[in-house]
Amino acid sequence: MANLILPDRNIYIGAIRAGGDPFQEFAAGIDDRDWEFATCGMVVLEVCRGLRDPSLLKRFRERFAVMIFVPTTNQIWERAAQLAWSLDRQGRVLPAQDILIAAHALQINAAVLTADAHFQQIPGLRILARLE
C-alpha cells in the first residue's frame, strides 16, 4: 500500500520562491518510493490565491487536478471542529485552515509534508519535514 502524503501550502510556496517546481520534486521520489500525493480544497485555495502569474496558476490547477483529491465531507468538518475544540481547551489555538488540512490527512491516514510547526501539536498526525 502506498504512503499517502498531503503537502501543506508552505511546501508549494517555498519551492516557487526557491525557483523550483514542487510537482517535479514530488515526481522525483515516486519511482523509487511507494508514495502517492493528495490534496484538499483548503490547500488548493491557499496555494492558488497567492499565484500572480496566470500561466503558473493554470499549470498548478492542472497538476492539482491529477492528484488524489480529498473532498471536505461533513465527517471531515466534524473531525476538524472536534480537533479545534480539544486543542483550544489545552491552550493550543491553531489556525483553522491548519486544523482543516490536518483533518483531511487524518481521514485518509496521510502524512502532512510541512514546514509549519502548528501541525506538530495535532495528536495522531504524522508529519514530514521533507521528502526522503
Backbone as CSV, one residue per row, in Angstrom:
resi,resn,N_x,N_y,N_z,CA_x,CA_y,CA_z,C_x,C_y,C_z
1,MET,0.836,-1.188,0.000,0.000,0.000,0.000,0.877,1.246,0.000
2,ALA,0.486,2.243,-0.734,1.270,3.466,-0.887,1.227,4.309,0.387
3,ASN,2.278,5.064,0.572,2.327,6.043,1.642,1.725,7.338,1.106
4,LEU,0.607,7.742,1.683,-0.042,8.973,1.250,0.602,10.173,1.920
5,ILE,0.832,11.204,1.124,1.428,12.444,1.611,0.554,13.598,1.153
6,LEU,0.191,14.461,2.093,-0.593,15.650,1.788,0.302,16.866,2.046
7,PRO,0.875,17.454,0.995,1.735,18.628,1.185,0.923,19.858,1.595
8,ASP,1.451,20.593,2.539,0.848,21.838,3.002,1.230,22.969,2.043
9,ARG,0.504,24.038,2.124,0.727,25.216,1.283,2.171,25.674,1.299
10,ASN,2.808,25.665,2.452,4.161,26.224,2.543,5.184,25.435,1.728
11,ILE,4.906,24.181,1.436,5.798,23.376,0.601,5.770,23.894,-0.837
12,TYR,4.583,24.173,-1.341,4.441,24.697,-2.697,5.058,26.094,-2.814
13,ILE,4.693,26.951,-1.886,5.168,28.334,-1.931,6.687,28.391,-1.745
14,GLY,7.207,27.593,-0.833,8.654,27.551,-0.621,9.409,27.123,-1.865
15,ALA,8.887,26.125,-2.571,9.532,25.655,-3.804,9.520,26.746,-4.871
16,ILE,8.399,27.435,-5.007,8.293,28.512,-6.000,9.285,29.620,-5.679
17,ARG,9.339,30.020,-4.421,10.260,31.095,-4.013,11.714,30.717,-4.229
18,ALA,12.016,29.417,-4.147,13.384,28.941,-4.356,13.671,28.704,-5.841
19,GLY,12.696,29.008,-6.694,12.888,28.837,-8.124,12.653,27.418,-8.606
20,GLY,12.027,26.593,-7.773,11.791,25.204,-8.132,10.354,24.928,-8.497
21,ASP,10.105,23.689,-8.809,8.765,23.215,-9.136,8.426,22.102,-8.151
22,PRO,7.496,22.345,-7.235,7.195,21.324,-6.226,6.711,20.010,-6.833
23,PHE,6.005,20.081,-7.943,5.481,18.865,-8.558,6.601,18.002,-9.128
24,GLN,7.656,18.635,-9.629,8.819,17.873,-10.093,9.517,17.210,-8.916
25,GLU,9.575,17.906,-7.787,10.175,17.325,-6.583,9.373,16.113,-6.115
26,PHE,8.049,16.199,-6.174,7.218,15.067,-5.787,7.451,13.892,-6.736
27,ALA,7.486,14.183,-8.029,7.643,13.134,-9.037,8.997,12.438,-8.924
28,ALA,10.002,13.146,-8.477,11.343,12.557,-8.371,11.366,11.360,-7.433
29,GLY,10.542,11.353,-6.428,10.561,10.260,-5.464,9.559,9.155,-5.720
30,ILE,8.663,9.354,-6.661,7.591,8.378,-6.865,8.114,7.052,-7.412
31,ASP,9.076,7.093,-8.302,9.550,5.861,-8.935,10.240,4.912,-7.970
32,ASP,11.051,5.437,-7.058,11.796,4.555,-6.158,11.183,4.459,-4.763
33,ARG,10.071,5.124,-4.536,9.386,5.030,-3.249,7.906,4.783,-3.498
34,ASP,7.247,4.250,-2.526,5.831,3.961,-2.656,5.022,5.147,-2.135
35,TRP,5.113,6.268,-2.830,4.436,7.496,-2.434,3.287,7.806,-3.371
36,GLU,2.250,8.370,-2.787,1.179,8.984,-3.556,0.877,10.312,-2.879
37,PHE,0.558,11.307,-3.687,0.311,12.637,-3.151,-1.158,12.997,-3.252
38,ALA,-1.651,13.600,-2.182,-3.046,14.001,-2.098,-3.117,15.498,-1.831
39,THR,-4.277,16.048,-2.051,-4.515,17.442,-1.719,-5.971,17.591,-1.290
40,CYS,-6.299,18.777,-0.846,-7.672,19.081,-0.452,-7.969,20.519,-0.870
41,GLY,-9.223,20.884,-0.813,-9.637,22.218,-1.241,-8.939,23.348,-0.519
42,MET,-8.677,23.175,0.773,-8.038,24.242,1.538,-6.625,24.507,1.030
43,VAL,-5.873,23.458,0.726,-4.508,23.631,0.204,-4.567,24.283,-1.174
44,VAL,-5.454,23.796,-2.024,-5.580,24.368,-3.366,-5.922,25.850,-3.272
45,LEU,-6.862,26.201,-2.412,-7.250,27.602,-2.223,-6.070,28.444,-1.760
46,GLU,-5.380,27.973,-0.732,-4.269,28.748,-0.188,-3.143,28.939,-1.201
47,VAL,-2.843,27.895,-1.959,-1.762,27.989,-2.945,-2.176,28.867,-4.117
48,CYS,-3.328,28.574,-4.703,-3.744,29.273,-5.917,-4.003,30.761,-5.695
49,ARG,-4.487,31.129,-4.530,-4.765,32.548,-4.300,-3.500,33.386,-4.290
50,GLY,-2.353,32.762,-4.006,-1.099,33.507,-3.951,-0.320,33.539,-5.254
51,LEU,-0.790,32.815,-6.260,-0.077,32.776,-7.549,-0.478,33.980,-8.390
52,ARG,0.494,34.777,-8.763,0.205,36.001,-9.513,0.196,35.775,-11.023
53,ASP,1.015,34.863,-11.495,1.163,34.603,-12.924,0.063,33.656,-13.404
54,PRO,-0.789,34.107,-14.335,-1.884,33.251,-14.812,-1.406,31.919,-15.406
55,SER,-0.258,31.905,-16.063,0.224,30.637,-16.635,0.674,29.683,-15.527
56,LEU,1.244,30.217,-14.467,1.628,29.381,-13.321,0.375,28.849,-12.618
57,LEU,-0.626,29.699,-12.489,-1.895,29.280,-11.889,-2.511,28.143,-12.707
58,LYS,-2.507,28.275,-14.026,-3.062,27.233,-14.900,-2.292,25.925,-14.717
59,ARG,-0.964,26.004,-14.670,-0.143,24.799,-14.511,-0.422,24.130,-13.161
60,PHE,-0.528,24.925,-12.104,-0.813,24.358,-10.784,-2.193,23.707,-10.751
61,ARG,-3.180,24.362,-11.327,-4.530,23.780,-11.352,-4.537,22.448,-12.093
62,GLU,-3.811,22.382,-13.216,-3.726,21.131,-13.970,-3.066,20.034,-13.140
63,ARG,-2.051,20.379,-12.401,-1.347,19.371,-11.600,-2.147,18.966,-10.368
64,PHE,-2.827,19.917,-9.761,-3.707,19.559,-8.641,-4.808,18.612,-9.114
65,ALA,-5.265,18.800,-10.349,-6.377,18.007,-10.883,-6.049,16.528,-11.027
66,VAL,-4.767,16.178,-11.088,-4.408,14.764,-11.234,-3.950,14.138,-9.912
67,MET,-3.947,14.921,-8.860,-3.610,14.385,-7.543,-4.853,13.737,-6.932
68,ILE,-4.633,12.904,-5.932,-5.754,12.374,-5.161,-6.398,13.564,-4.457
69,PHE,-7.679,13.763,-4.690,-8.371,14.891,-4.077,-9.264,14.379,-2.961
70,VAL,-9.067,14.921,-1.774,-9.855,14.534,-0.613,-10.948,15.593,-0.424
71,PRO,-12.191,15.237,-0.694,-13.265,16.220,-0.540,-13.526,16.529,0.933
72,THR,-13.995,17.730,1.177,-14.292,18.147,2.541,-15.709,17.707,2.891
73,THR,-15.811,16.524,3.435,-17.100,15.940,3.791,-17.565,16.461,5.157
74,ASN,-18.811,16.154,5.484,-19.315,16.502,6.823,-18.473,15.834,7.903
75,GLN,-18.036,14.612,7.644,-17.209,13.889,8.615,-15.890,14.637,8.868
76,ILE,-15.302,15.187,7.827,-14.053,15.949,7.996,-14.322,17.247,8.751
77,TRP,-15.419,17.921,8.431,-15.765,19.137,9.174,-15.961,18.821,10.666
78,GLU,-16.643,17.717,10.948,-16.855,17.333,12.349,-15.533,17.014,13.037
79,ARG,-14.652,16.319,12.328,-13.345,15.985,12.897,-12.547,17.259,13.172
80,ALA,-12.579,18.204,12.230,-11.865,19.468,12.403,-12.430,20.257,13.586
81,ALA,-13.745,20.287,13.708,-14.371,21.009,14.821,-13.987,20.387,16.158
82,GLN,-13.981,19.060,16.213,-13.599,18.368,17.443,-12.122,18.620,17.776
83,LEU,-11.268,18.561,16.759,-9.844,18.845,16.980,-9.646,20.259,17.512
84,ALA,-10.314,21.215,16.870,-10.178,22.617,17.290,-10.649,22.795,18.732
85,TRP,-11.797,22.209,19.048,-12.342,22.330,20.401,-11.370,21.731,21.416
86,SER,-10.887,20.541,21.128,-9.982,19.843,22.040,-8.659,20.598,22.216
87,LEU,-8.081,21.052,21.124,-6.814,21.791,21.197,-6.990,23.120,21.918
88,ASP,-8.087,23.809,21.639,-8.356,25.088,22.316,-8.426,24.902,23.830
89,ARG,-9.054,23.809,24.293,-9.185,23.546,25.730,-7.828,23.284,26.376
90,GLN,-6.853,22.891,25.561,-5.489,22.655,26.052,-4.619,23.900,25.917
91,GLY,-5.232,25.004,25.479,-4.484,26.246,25.304,-3.677,26.294,24.020
92,ARG,-3.955,25.383,23.098,-3.236,25.344,21.811,-4.195,25.780,20.707
93,VAL,-4.215,27.080,20.448,-5.125,27.640,19.453,-4.380,27.730,18.120
94,LEU,-4.771,26.871,17.204,-4.126,26.793,15.890,-5.016,27.433,14.828
95,PRO,-4.410,27.875,13.716,-5.228,28.424,12.629,-6.223,27.375,12.116
96,ALA,-7.434,27.813,11.856,-8.489,26.905,11.405,-8.093,26.163,10.134
97,GLN,-7.400,26.838,9.218,-7.031,26.160,7.972,-6.053,25.014,8.226
98,ASP,-5.167,25.145,9.205,-4.247,24.052,9.535,-5.002,22.872,10.147
99,ILE,-5.972,23.171,10.985,-6.779,22.110,11.585,-7.592,21.385,10.513
100,LEU,-8.126,22.136,9.567,-8.899,21.520,8.486,-8.007,20.637,7.613
101,ILE,-6.811,21.091,7.282,-5.873,20.281,6.498,-5.506,19.018,7.271
102,ALA,-5.253,19.161,8.546,-4.923,18.005,9.381,-6.079,16.999,9.406
103,ALA,-7.305,17.490,9.485,-8.469,16.597,9.494,-8.550,15.799,8.194
104,HIS,-8.217,16.430,7.080,-8.177,15.713,5.798,-7.118,14.614,5.836
105,ALA,-5.938,14.954,6.310,-4.836,13.979,6.363,-5.186,12.818,7.287
106,LEU,-5.747,13.121,8.441,-6.133,12.064,9.379,-7.195,11.155,8.773
107,GLN,-8.106,11.731,8.020,-9.197,10.960,7.421,-8.677,9.888,6.459
108,ILE,-7.592,10.198,5.739,-7.066,9.246,4.749,-5.754,8.610,5.201
109,ASN,-5.407,8.834,6.467,-4.166,8.292,7.032,-2.933,8.736,6.240
110,ALA,-2.891,10.015,5.915,-1.768,10.593,5.186,-0.871,11.369,6.134
111,ALA,0.386,11.456,5.779,1.316,12.331,6.491,1.212,13.723,5.866
112,VAL,1.404,14.749,6.675,1.419,16.113,6.160,2.877,16.515,5.966
113,LEU,3.195,16.904,4.745,4.516,17.425,4.419,4.457,18.923,4.644
114,THR,5.206,19.415,5.635,5.058,20.816,6.020,6.290,21.349,6.730
115,ALA,6.435,22.662,6.678,7.452,23.356,7.459,6.803,24.122,8.611
116,ASP,5.506,23.919,8.797,4.718,24.639,9.796,4.657,23.842,11.102
117,ALA,5.173,24.421,12.160,5.225,23.753,13.461,3.848,23.532,14.081
118,HIS,2.831,24.259,13.625,1.483,24.075,14.178,1.034,22.619,14.088
119,PHE,1.375,21.965,13.000,0.899,20.603,12.776,1.448,19.621,13.806
120,GLN,2.575,19.931,14.398,3.172,19.039,15.403,2.322,18.954,16.665
121,GLN,1.406,19.885,16.848,0.560,19.898,18.037,-0.710,19.064,17.881
122,ILE,-0.914,18.486,16.703,-2.146,17.742,16.440,-1.921,16.262,16.726
123,PRO,-2.618,15.730,17.722,-2.424,14.333,18.124,-2.720,13.346,16.989
124,GLY,-1.839,12.376,16.844,-2.038,11.303,15.879,-1.669,11.644,14.448
125,LEU,-1.278,12.883,14.193,-0.945,13.300,12.838,0.529,13.015,12.548
126,ARG,0.771,12.342,11.431,2.150,12.100,11.004,2.646,13.313,10.229
127,ILE,3.862,13.757,10.558,4.450,14.946,9.955,5.735,14.574,9.234
128,LEU,5.919,15.139,8.061,7.190,15.034,7.344,7.710,16.443,7.127
129,ALA,8.974,16.672,7.468,9.588,17.974,7.240,10.151,18.077,5.824
130,ARG,10.464,16.921,5.226,10.984,16.875,3.849,10.801,15.466,3.303
131,LEU,10.903,15.377,2.010,10.809,14.078,1.362,12.177,13.398,1.408
132,GLU,12.192,12.179,1.849,13.459,11.451,1.909,13.290,10.061,1.341
